Amino acid sequence: MQKKNYTYIWVSLVVLVFGIIFIPRIVDRIKGSDIVENDRMSKENDPDVLAYVMRNGERRKVPPFAFRNQDSLLITNEDYKGKVYIAEFFFTSCPSICPIMNRNLVSLQDQFREYEEFGVASFTINPEYDTPTVLKAYAEQYGITDMDWHLLTGDREEIYKLANEGFNIFAAEAAEVPGGFEHSGLFALIDKEGYIRSRKDKFGNPIIYYRGAITPEQGTNDHGETEQITMLKEDIQKLLEE
């Protein structure tokens, strides 16, 4: 019996020493958010979790904006808070890619019609012509009915700054191009907190934006680029469920 008592005392001492040394360290890690941070990093490395688009080491967030929509209502970035939405830059008299882009967006509208947390922000790059009245007619022509799909117009310089600096989506006047304006035809995907998100490519890098000017039916364009509307639908669903 004497020997067993010594064993119990020894085990108790080991447990006590472990608690004295390691429990404060665990508490410090929790206070310092190390465990939470590691969990967050683990989630971001999950291939099924959409990446954050980064700039200078920070997550890229949609900058503040304020423009009038097709109903002449003032719409700001705050109106999209709590919503997953697509941003595009277009113009109503575009003779080339804009009709394809907006037909693709209408297909997204129809698929996510039941979700109050889904929306679209369409910024015109020809605001002098695209007044709220013109945008209203365009919306009716394309079957744009979602209350959270705003076709936005306003100060030209602010729109171009938002496109080229805020989103890094190219837009410019170009007299030599049909329609008089040049733009990329890309869609940006924004989460409920206003951050630009995307899936990753096969190398683990964010694709950043989605090709908006190729339909799923078309499959590929003349340059061999594949459509990305199908994956965009999948990624919208992921963000809606976050």
Backbone as CSV, one residue per row, in Angstrom:
resi,resn,N_x,N_y,N_z,CA_x,CA_y,CA_z,C_x,C_y,C_z
1,MET,0.828,-1.204,0.000,0.000,0.000,0.000,0.860,1.251,0.000
2,GLN,2.001,1.199,0.685,2.885,2.357,0.763,3.376,2.753,-0.623
3,LYS,3.734,1.764,-1.468,4.266,2.039,-2.802,3.225,2.692,-3.689
4,LYS,1.959,2.220,-3.606,0.888,2.795,-4.421,0.647,4.248,-4.049
5,ASN,0.760,4.567,-2.767,0.566,5.950,-2.331,1.607,6.858,-2.957
6,TYR,2.867,6.381,-3.035,3.922,7.168,-3.667,3.590,7.420,-5.135
7,THR,3.024,6.416,-5.804,2.681,6.565,-7.229,1.630,7.641,-7.415
8,TYR,0.611,7.628,-6.570,-0.459,8.640,-6.680,0.101,10.040,-6.443
9,ILE,1.000,10.157,-5.491,1.602,11.464,-5.192,2.407,11.953,-6.391
10,TRP,3.150,11.044,-7.017,3.976,11.418,-8.185,3.107,11.886,-9.355
11,VAL,2.022,11.162,-9.634,1.107,11.551,-10.718,0.494,12.908,-10.429
12,SER,0.123,13.148,-9.202,-0.488,14.422,-8.824,0.476,15.577,-9.035
13,LEU,1.760,15.337,-8.687,2.764,16.380,-8.892,2.945,16.715,-10.372
14,VAL,2.946,15.673,-11.229,3.099,15.888,-12.670,1.945,16.731,-13.202
15,VAL,0.707,16.371,-12.785,-0.475,17.126,-13.229,-0.392,18.567,-12.762
16,LEU,0.049,18.787,-11.523,0.155,20.129,-10.971,1.166,20.970,-11.741
17,VAL,2.341,20.376,-12.023,3.392,21.088,-12.762,2.897,21.443,-14.169
18,PHE,2.214,20.498,-14.824,1.667,20.748,-16.171,0.723,21.946,-16.144
19,GLY,-0.161,21.976,-15.124,-1.118,23.075,-15.027,-0.432,24.402,-14.806
20,ILE,0.595,24.420,-13.956,1.303,25.668,-13.651,2.008,26.216,-14.890
21,ILE,2.589,25.314,-15.693,3.392,25.748,-16.837,2.537,26.073,-18.051
22,PHE,1.590,25.191,-18.372,0.938,25.273,-19.688,-0.417,25.978,-19.699
23,ILE,-1.186,25.894,-18.624,-2.505,26.539,-18.637,-2.414,28.051,-18.834
24,PRO,-1.485,28.766,-18.169,-1.389,30.211,-18.438,-1.066,30.517,-19.901
25,ARG,-0.246,29.649,-20.537,0.091,29.870,-21.941,-1.148,29.721,-22.826
26,ILE,-1.973,28.706,-22.514,-3.192,28.504,-23.291,-4.124,29.687,-23.135
27,VAL,-4.251,30.183,-21.884,-5.096,31.358,-21.640,-4.595,32.569,-22.414
28,ASP,-3.255,32.777,-22.404,-2.675,33.902,-23.136,-2.951,33.801,-24.622
29,ARG,-2.888,32.593,-25.175,-3.163,32.410,-26.610,-4.606,32.778,-26.936
30,ILE,-5.520,32.356,-26.042,-6.929,32.685,-26.279,-7.135,34.189,-26.193
31,LYS,-6.526,34.833,-25.164,-6.646,36.284,-25.023,-6.047,37.000,-26.214
32,GLY,-4.949,36.473,-26.735,-4.280,37.095,-27.872,-4.880,36.719,-29.202
33,SER,-5.963,35.945,-29.177,-6.706,35.538,-30.382,-5.886,34.657,-31.312
34,ASP,-4.811,34.026,-30.798,-4.006,33.168,-31.657,-4.813,31.987,-32.153
35,ILE,-5.588,31.393,-31.259,-6.364,30.232,-31.650,-7.439,30.631,-32.645
36,VAL,-8.120,31.744,-32.361,-9.143,32.243,-33.277,-8.530,32.574,-34.627
37,GLU,-7.359,33.195,-34.621,-6.692,33.567,-35.871,-6.302,32.333,-36.661
38,ASN,-5.786,31.311,-35.967,-5.415,30.086,-36.663,-6.627,29.410,-37.270
39,ASP,-7.757,29.442,-36.542,-8.990,28.881,-37.079,-9.426,29.639,-38.319
40,ARG,-9.307,30.976,-38.275,-9.694,31.785,-39.416,-8.803,31.487,-40.615
41,MET,-7.501,31.378,-40.379,-6.575,31.084,-41.469,-6.861,29.712,-42.058
42,SER,-7.219,28.758,-41.180,-7.538,27.416,-41.661,-8.747,27.453,-42.590
43,LYS,-9.757,28.259,-42.232,-10.947,28.373,-43.069,-10.614,29.022,-44.400
44,GLU,-9.749,30.054,-44.378,-9.414,30.753,-45.613,-8.596,29.871,-46.544
45,ASN,-7.881,28.894,-45.980,-7.108,27.969,-46.813,-7.960,26.826,-47.345
46,ASP,-9.177,26.729,-46.858,-10.105,25.711,-47.350,-10.453,26.034,-48.803
47,PRO,-10.253,25.101,-49.739,-10.523,25.383,-51.152,-11.979,25.714,-51.436
48,ASP,-12.897,25.319,-50.541,-14.308,25.606,-50.736,-14.719,26.983,-50.213
49,VAL,-13.803,27.661,-49.507,-14.075,28.998,-48.990,-13.538,30.029,-49.970
50,LEU,-14.372,31.001,-50.338,-13.941,32.002,-51.313,-12.859,32.904,-50.735
51,ALA,-11.902,33.262,-51.583,-10.776,34.089,-51.158,-11.195,35.546,-51.044
52,TYR,-10.472,36.283,-50.216,-10.602,37.738,-50.166,-9.620,38.322,-51.180
53,VAL,-10.066,39.295,-51.946,-9.175,39.984,-52.865,-8.371,40.993,-52.046
54,MET,-7.043,40.941,-52.163,-6.170,41.747,-51.308,-5.537,42.907,-52.067
55,ARG,-5.209,43.956,-51.315,-4.439,45.074,-51.857,-3.525,45.574,-50.747
56,ASN,-2.220,45.576,-51.019,-1.226,46.016,-50.037,-1.390,45.286,-48.696
57,GLY,-1.674,43.993,-48.792,-1.769,43.178,-47.594,-3.088,43.285,-46.854
58,GLU,-4.040,44.044,-47.374,-5.326,44.209,-46.709,-6.453,43.757,-47.627
59,ARG,-7.522,43.280,-47.014,-8.688,42.886,-47.789,-9.270,44.100,-48.520
60,ARG,-9.569,43.909,-49.796,-10.094,45.021,-50.577,-11.593,45.143,-50.369
61,LYS,-12.003,46.318,-49.936,-13.404,46.591,-49.669,-13.920,47.617,-50.664
62,VAL,-15.201,47.509,-51.034,-15.789,48.481,-51.952,-15.791,49.847,-51.278
63,PRO,-15.207,50.868,-51.905,-15.181,52.195,-51.287,-16.573,52.822,-51.261
64,PRO,-16.771,53.841,-50.435,-18.081,54.504,-50.385,-18.461,55.097,-51.738
65,PHE,-19.743,55.015,-52.080,-20.246,55.630,-53.295,-21.682,56.084,-53.068
66,ALA,-22.135,57.020,-53.897,-23.508,57.513,-53.821,-23.930,57.994,-55.205
67,PHE,-24.903,57.305,-55.805,-25.391,57.655,-57.143,-26.911,57.493,-57.191
68,ARG,-27.517,58.049,-58.237,-28.955,57.926,-58.450,-29.260,56.682,-59.275
69,ASN,-30.358,56.003,-58.918,-30.724,54.807,-59.675,-31.799,55.112,-60.717
70,GLN,-32.328,54.084,-61.342,-33.305,54.238,-62.419,-34.618,54.870,-61.956
71,ASP,-34.826,54.916,-60.636,-36.012,55.572,-60.084,-35.670,56.922,-59.467
72,SER,-34.458,57.410,-59.781,-33.962,58.702,-59.272,-33.746,58.694,-57.760
73,LEU,-33.660,57.522,-57.163,-33.393,57.416,-55.734,-31.892,57.398,-55.483
74,LEU,-31.464,58.041,-54.405,-30.049,58.038,-54.044,-29.699,56.703,-53.416
75,ILE,-28.748,56.007,-54.032,-28.300,54.693,-53.562,-26.830,54.784,-53.179
76,THR,-26.487,54.288,-52.007,-25.092,54.289,-51.562,-24.634,52.863,-51.278
77,ASN,-23.360,52.728,-50.986,-22.822,51.407,-50.639,-23.490,50.843,-49.386
78,GLU,-24.017,51.727,-48.537,-24.685,51.269,-47.321,-25.982,50.527,-47.630
79,ASP,-26.588,50.817,-48.781,-27.816,50.117,-49.161,-27.552,48.652,-49.484
80,TYR,-26.283,48.311,-49.734,-25.928,46.929,-50.037,-25.372,46.191,-48.816
81,LYS,-25.354,46.868,-47.683,-24.845,46.233,-46.474,-25.728,45.044,-46.104
82,GLY,-25.107,43.904,-45.835,-25.858,42.701,-45.502,-26.323,41.928,-46.716
83,LYS,-25.888,42.359,-47.905,-26.280,41.683,-49.146,-25.046,41.149,-49.877
84,VAL,-25.248,40.046,-50.565,-24.267,39.549,-51.524,-24.664,40.158,-52.863
85,TYR,-23.717,40.846,-53.525,-24.113,41.486,-54.779,-23.011,41.463,-55.827
86,ILE,-23.454,41.668,-57.073,-22.560,41.747,-58.218,-22.437,43.206,-58.625
87,ALA,-21.233,43.643,-58.959,-21.017,44.983,-59.496,-20.507,44.873,-60.926
88,GLU,-21.055,45.711,-61.806,-20.617,45.766,-63.195,-20.545,47.223,-63.638
89,PHE,-19.775,47.464,-64.718,-19.698,48.776,-65.356,-20.112,48.595,-66.810
90,PHE,-21.107,49.373,-67.249,-21.724,49.168,-68.549,-22.215,50.512,-69.087
91,PHE,-22.868,50.523,-70.248,-23.626,51.683,-70.704,-24.731,51.205,-71.630
92,THR,-25.834,51.907,-71.631,-27.042,51.394,-72.277,-26.939,51.331,-73.797
93,SER,-26.104,52.188,-74.401,-25.984,52.190,-75.862,-24.852,51.306,-76.351
94,CYS,-24.300,50.500,-75.468,-23.200,49.591,-75.818,-23.672,48.603,-76.881
95,PRO,-22.951,48.509,-78.018,-23.374,47.618,-79.092,-22.733,46.233,-79.048
96,SER,-21.901,45.984,-78.059,-21.123,44.737,-78.079,-21.385,43.858,-76.854
97,ILE,-20.619,44.037,-75.783,-20.656,43.064,-74.688,-21.731,43.337,-73.636
98,CYS,-22.185,44.576,-73.506,-23.152,44.887,-72.435,-24.450,44.086,-72.525
99,PRO,-25.040,43.917,-73.717,-26.249,43.092,-73.786,-26.026,41.668,-73.264
100,ILE,-24.867,41.099,-73.570,-24.560,39.749,-73.068,-24.403,39.775,-71.550
101,MET,-23.690,40.775,-71.050,-23.469,40.890,-69.614,-24.788,40.985,-68.859
102,ASN,-25.682,41.807,-69.357,-26.925,42.018,-68.624,-27.910,40.871,-68.788
103,ARG,-27.843,40.149,-69.885,-28.649,38.932,-69.977,-28.141,37.891,-68.984
104,ASN,-26.823,37.840,-68.815,-26.268,36.942,-67.799,-26.715,37.356,-66.398
105,LEU,-26.748,38.658,-66.148,-27.171,39.133,-64.834,-28.656,38.864,-64.600
106,VAL,-29.452,38.960,-65.641,-30.867,38.627,-65.509,-31.031,37.156,-65.125
107,SER,-30.191,36.288,-65.678,-30.255,34.871,-65.297,-29.909,34.690,-63.823
108,LEU,-28.972,35.499,-63.308,-28.646,35.454,-61.879,-29.822,35.983,-61.062
109,GLN,-30.409,37.081,-61.538,-31.592,37.639,-60.875,-32.680,36.576,-60.735
110,ASP,-32.927,35.872,-61.806,-33.997,34.867,-61.798,-33.676,33.706,-60.865
111,GLN,-32.398,33.308,-60.816,-32.033,32.166,-59.976,-32.123,32.513,-58.492
112,PHE,-31.766,33.764,-58.140,-31.716,34.141,-56.720,-32.850,35.087,-56.342
113,ARG,-33.948,35.027,-57.073,-35.071,35.928,-56.853,-35.633,35.827,-55.434
114,GLU,-35.592,34.646,-54.850,-36.190,34.446,-53.536,-35.286,34.918,-52.397
115,TYR,-34.070,35.310,-52.707,-33.137,35.740,-51.665,-33.159,37.262,-51.522
116,GLU,-33.618,37.741,-50.370,-33.608,39.180,-50.117,-32.191,39.715,-49.965
117,GLU,-31.242,38.810,-49.692,-29.852,39.233,-49.465,-29.048,39.317,-50.755
118,PHE,-29.687,39.163,-51.916,-28.965,39.238,-53.192,-29.309,40.536,-53.928
119,GLY,-28.291,41.133,-54.582,-28.514,42.355,-55.339,-27.499,42.538,-56.449
120,VAL,-27.686,43.596,-57.237,-26.782,43.933,-58.339,-26.592,45.443,-58.346
121,ALA,-25.376,45.893,-58.617,-25.075,47.308,-58.802,-24.480,47.492,-60.195
122,SER,-25.217,48.159,-61.066,-24.771,48.400,-62.449,-24.454,49.884,-62.603
123,PHE,-23.166,50.208,-62.781,-22.723,51.595,-62.888,-22.525,51.951,-64.366
124,THR,-23.216,52.975,-64.839,-23.023,53.380,-66.223,-21.737,54.188,-66.378
125,ILE,-21.008,53.939,-67.458,-19.797,54.711,-67.739,-20.087,55.806,-68.767
126,ASN,-21.373,56.003,-69.067,-21.805,57.096,-69.944,-22.931,57.860,-69.248
127,PRO,-22.627,58.475,-68.098,-23.685,59.080,-67.285,-24.363,60.285,-67.935
128,GLU,-23.657,60.958,-68.860,-24.277,62.107,-69.524,-25.503,61.678,-70.326
129,TYR,-25.438,60.536,-70.946,-26.556,60.020,-71.726,-27.494,59.158,-70.871
130,ASP,-26.903,58.343,-69.998,-27.694,57.395,-69.212,-28.286,58.065,-67.979
131,THR,-29.346,58.815,-68.198,-30.087,59.450,-67.115,-30.982,58.410,-66.447
132,PRO,-31.556,58.725,-65.298,-32.490,57.780,-64.683,-33.614,57.351,-65.625
133,THR,-34.093,58.271,-66.463,-35.156,57.922,-67.406,-34.684,56.881,-68.408
134,VAL,-33.483,57.069,-68.944,-32.917,56.121,-69.896,-32.674,54.774,-69.212
135,LEU,-32.151,54.804,-68.001,-31.887,53.564,-67.265,-33.177,52.825,-66.938
136,LYS,-34.230,53.567,-66.662,-35.527,52.945,-66.373,-36.035,52.176,-67.589
137,ALA,-35.939,52.799,-68.756,-36.368,52.133,-69.989,-35.516,50.904,-70.268
138,TYR,-34.223,50.997,-70.002,-33.306,49.872,-70.207,-33.680,48.713,-69.286
139,ALA,-34.004,49.044,-68.035,-34.390,48.015,-67.078,-35.648,47.287,-67.541
140,GLU,-36.600,48.020,-68.055,-37.836,47.407,-68.556,-37.557,46.541,-69.777
141,GLN,-36.644,47.001,-70.647,-36.303,46.252,-71.855,-35.683,44.900,-71.520
142,TYR,-34.854,44.850,-70.484,-34.124,43.620,-70.156,-34.824,42.772,-69.089
143,GLY,-35.920,43.238,-68.586,-36.620,42.455,-67.569,-35.970,42.529,-66.211
144,ILE,-35.401,43.685,-65.884,-34.775,43.895,-64.580,-35.870,44.281,-63.594
145,THR,-36.186,43.382,-62.695,-37.301,43.586,-61.777,-36.908,43.505,-60.307
146,ASP,-35.715,43.008,-60.019,-35.274,42.871,-58.629,-35.173,44.248,-57.978
147,MET,-35.800,44.401,-56.813,-35.786,45.679,-56.098,-34.380,46.076,-55.664
148,ASP,-33.470,45.107,-55.588,-32.094,45.387,-55.167,-31.122,45.382,-56.344
149,TRP,-31.649,45.529,-57.565,-30.785,45.730,-58.734,-30.917,47.195,-59.133
150,HIS,-29.876,47.953,-58.834,-29.890,49.389,-59.104,-28.965,49.719,-60.281
151,LEU,-29.520,50.401,-61.267,-28.738,50.923,-62.391,-28.380,52.356,-62.030
152,LEU,-27.082,52.622,-61.874,-26.642,53.839,-61.199,-25.944,54.817,-62.125
153,THR,-26.280,56.088,-61.954,-25.683,57.165,-62.743,-25.359,58.341,-61.827
154,GLY,-24.451,59.188,-62.290,-24.063,60.330,-61.467,-22.850,61.033,-62.041
155,ASP,-22.010,61.553,-61.169,-20.837,62.307,-61.603,-19.864,61.394,-62.351
156,ARG,-19.486,61.827,-63.539,-18.634,61.011,-64.407,-17.301,60.677,-63.749
157,GLU,-16.641,61.675,-63.156,-15.326,61.455,-62.557,-15.407,60.471,-61.389
158,GLU,-16.457,60.560,-60.613,-16.606,59.644,-59.482,-16.823,58.215,-59.956
159,ILE,-17.593,58.053,-61.026,-17.838,56.699,-61.552,-16.551,56.088,-62.086
160,TYR,-15.783,56.879,-62.824,-14.542,56.351,-63.392,-13.504,56.079,-62.300
161,LYS,-13.502,56.883,-61.270,-12.596,56.627,-60.149,-12.989,55.341,-59.436
162,LEU,-14.294,55.139,-59.267,-14.762,53.909,-58.635,-14.370,52.693,-59.459
163,ALA,-14.509,52.795,-60.777,-14.176,51.663,-61.649,-12.679,51.375,-61.642
164,ASN,-11.893,52.382,-61.971,-10.469,52.166,-62.224,-9.612,52.100,-60.958
165,GLU,-10.042,52.767,-59.899,-9.270,52.751,-58.661,-9.938,51.908,-57.572
166,GLY,-11.252,52.075,-57.426,-11.951,51.339,-56.379,-12.011,49.847,-56.643
167,PHE,-12.370,49.493,-57.899,-12.484,48.085,-58.268,-11.305,47.580,-59.100
168,ASN,-10.552,48.484,-59.707,-9.531,48.107,-60.690,-10.151,47.352,-61.865
169,ILE,-11.358,47.777,-62.252,-12.018,47.267,-63.443,-11.959,48.361,-64.498
170,PHE,-11.268,48.093,-65.606,-10.961,49.130,-66.586,-12.215,49.681,-67.246
171,ALA,-12.258,51.025,-67.344,-13.314,51.726,-68.079,-12.737,53.050,-68.574
172,ALA,-13.015,53.380,-69.851,-12.473,54.610,-70.421,-13.264,54.998,-71.663
173,GLU,-13.226,56.287,-71.985,-13.758,56.733,-73.262,-12.770,56.340,-74.351
174,ALA,-13.292,55.918,-75.509,-12.436,55.494,-76.618,-13.213,55.703,-77.914
175,ALA,-12.939,56.823,-78.560,-13.699,57.203,-79.753,-13.573,56.180,-80.871
176,GLU,-12.465,55.455,-80.913,-12.226,54.502,-81.994,-12.961,53.172,-81.790
177,VAL,-13.537,52.968,-80.614,-14.225,51.723,-80.286,-15.726,51.884,-80.561
178,PRO,-16.384,50.869,-81.114,-17.832,50.952,-81.327,-18.566,51.304,-80.035
179,GLY,-19.364,52.354,-80.103,-20.079,52.810,-78.921,-19.381,53.940,-78.202
180,GLY,-18.062,54.115,-78.443,-17.327,55.238,-77.876,-16.747,55.014,-76.496
181,PHE,-16.909,53.808,-75.944,-16.368,53.519,-74.615,-15.756,52.123,-74.619
182,GLU,-14.715,51.976,-73.800,-14.039,50.687,-73.681,-14.101,50.220,-72.226
183,HIS,-14.472,48.957,-72.022,-14.521,48.416,-70.669,-14.306,46.908,-70.726
184,SER,-14.066,46.318,-69.565,-13.556,44.948,-69.519,-14.629,43.876,-69.597
185,GLY,-15.829,44.173,-69.177,-16.862,43.146,-69.148,-16.750,42.186,-67.978
186,LEU,-16.090,42.611,-66.911,-15.908,41.760,-65.740,-16.962,42.051,-64.676
187,PHE,-17.279,41.020,-63.893,-18.174,41.159,-62.751,-17.363,41.025,-61.468
188,ALA,-17.669,41.869,-60.494,-17.082,41.743,-59.160,-18.127,41.134,-58.229
189,LEU,-17.691,40.235,-57.368,-18.563,39.588,-56.392,-18.239,40.150,-55.001
190,ILE,-19.257,40.692,-54.339,-19.051,41.355,-53.049,-19.852,40.642,-51.974
191,ASP,-19.240,40.441,-50.804,-19.931,39.728,-49.735,-20.770,40.678,-48.882
192,LYS,-21.391,40.138,-47.847,-22.333,40.905,-47.031,-21.673,42.021,-46.236
193,GLU,-20.359,41.957,-46.088,-19.637,42.989,-45.356,-18.959,43.992,-46.283
194,GLY,-19.167,43.847,-47.583,-18.616,44.803,-48.533,-17.248,44.453,-49.067
195,TYR,-16.762,43.225,-48.814,-15.451,42.806,-49.307,-15.580,42.101,-50.655
196,ILE,-14.618,42.345,-51.536,-14.590,41.684,-52.840,-14.044,40.273,-52.646
197,ARG,-14.782,39.288,-53.131,-14.418,37.885,-52.935,-14.357,37.172,-54.284
198,SER,-13.652,36.054,-54.316,-13.625,35.218,-55.525,-13.133,33.826,-55.177
199,ARG,-13.369,32.893,-56.074,-12.788,31.571,-55.898,-11.333,31.597,-56.346
200,LYS,-10.620,30.522,-56.094,-9.202,30.450,-56.447,-9.007,29.631,-57.715
201,ASP,-7.917,29.917,-58.416,-7.594,29.119,-59.597,-6.872,27.842,-59.163
202,LYS,-6.422,27.057,-60.136,-5.796,25.765,-59.807,-4.463,25.915,-59.086
203,PHE,-3.914,27.146,-59.084,-2.646,27.388,-58.382,-2.881,27.965,-56.988
204,GLY,-4.160,28.151,-56.611,-4.471,28.678,-55.290,-4.555,30.182,-55.222
205,ASN,-4.529,30.851,-56.374,-4.612,32.312,-56.406,-6.037,32.765,-56.723
206,PRO,-6.510,33.875,-56.119,-7.860,34.360,-56.432,-7.978,34.728,-57.908
207,ILE,-9.092,34.375,-58.532,-9.304,34.789,-59.921,-9.693,36.268,-59.975
208,ILE,-10.062,36.831,-58.853,-10.414,38.237,-58.606,-11.781,38.591,-59.188
209,TYR,-11.921,38.553,-60.524,-13.200,38.897,-61.140,-13.687,37.760,-62.036
210,TYR,-14.952,37.856,-62.422,-15.597,36.823,-63.227,-15.934,37.382,-64.614
211,ARG,-15.695,36.583,-65.641,-16.025,37.009,-67.001,-17.540,37.113,-67.144
212,GLY,-17.997,38.308,-67.513,-19.434,38.517,-67.607,-19.984,38.494,-69.011
213,ALA,-19.107,38.466,-70.022,-19.547,38.628,-71.405,-19.538,37.331,-72.207
214,ILE,-19.578,36.200,-71.499,-19.693,34.899,-72.162,-20.839,34.155,-71.493
215,THR,-21.772,33.667,-72.271,-22.908,32.954,-71.702,-22.565,31.489,-71.470
216,PRO,-23.251,30.832,-70.535,-23.049,29.394,-70.348,-23.338,28.609,-71.624
217,GLU,-24.308,29.059,-72.400,-24.637,28.379,-73.650,-23.506,28.501,-74.665
218,GLN,-22.852,29.663,-74.659,-21.739,29.879,-75.593,-20.532,29.034,-75.212
219,GLY,-20.273,28.938,-73.920,-19.174,28.095,-73.438,-17.824,28.790,-73.473
220,THR,-17.337,29.122,-74.653,-16.065,29.829,-74.821,-16.249,30.938,-75.851
221,ASN,-15.365,31.949,-75.790,-15.417,33.014,-76.783,-14.352,32.800,-77.855
222,ASP,-14.216,33.789,-78.727,-13.265,33.664,-79.836,-11.816,33.626,-79.379
223,HIS,-11.564,34.042,-78.139,-10.195,34.030,-77.601,-9.901,32.762,-76.805
224,GLY,-10.847,31.837,-76.789,-10.641,30.597,-76.059,-10.908,30.708,-74.572
225,GLU,-11.464,31.837,-74.120,-11.784,32.011,-72.703,-13.123,31.341,-72.398
226,THR,-13.187,30.650,-71.273,-14.401,29.927,-70.913,-15.348,30.802,-70.099
227,GLU,-16.627,30.447,-70.147,-17.627,31.201,-69.380,-17.424,30.968,-67.887
228,GLN,-17.787,31.981,-67.080,-17.640,31.861,-65.637,-18.938,32.174,-64.897
229,ILE,-20.042,32.246,-65.625,-21.320,32.513,-64.986,-21.757,31.315,-64.145
230,THR,-21.471,30.118,-64.622,-21.831,28.916,-63.861,-21.127,28.894,-62.511
231,MET,-19.818,29.174,-62.496,-19.100,29.188,-61.221,-19.538,30.372,-60.367
232,LEU,-19.910,31.495,-61.009,-20.373,32.652,-60.257,-21.657,32.325,-59.498
233,LYS,-22.559,31.604,-60.137,-23.785,31.184,-59.459,-23.454,30.333,-58.233
234,GLU,-22.493,29.433,-58.382,-22.093,28.588,-57.252,-21.502,29.424,-56.125
235,ASP,-20.711,30.432,-56.491,-20.025,31.234,-55.482,-20.972,32.211,-54.782
236,ILE,-21.963,32.708,-55.502,-22.996,33.531,-54.862,-23.697,32.722,-53.779
237,GLN,-24.028,31.476,-54.112,-24.702,30.612,-53.145,-23.840,30.406,-51.908
238,LYS,-22.531,30.233,-52.095,-21.630,30.055,-50.954,-21.662,31.273,-50.032
239,LEU,-21.630,32.471,-50.613,-21.627,33.678,-49.795,-22.974,33.900,-49.111
240,LEU,-24.046,33.542,-49.771,-25.369,33.661,-49.154,-25.489,32.760,-47.939
241,GLU,-24.756,31.663,-47.953,-24.831,30.703,-46.847,-23.805,30.976,-45.751
242,GLU,-22.915,31.938,-45.956,-21.902,32.246,-44.927,-22.548,32.898,-43.699
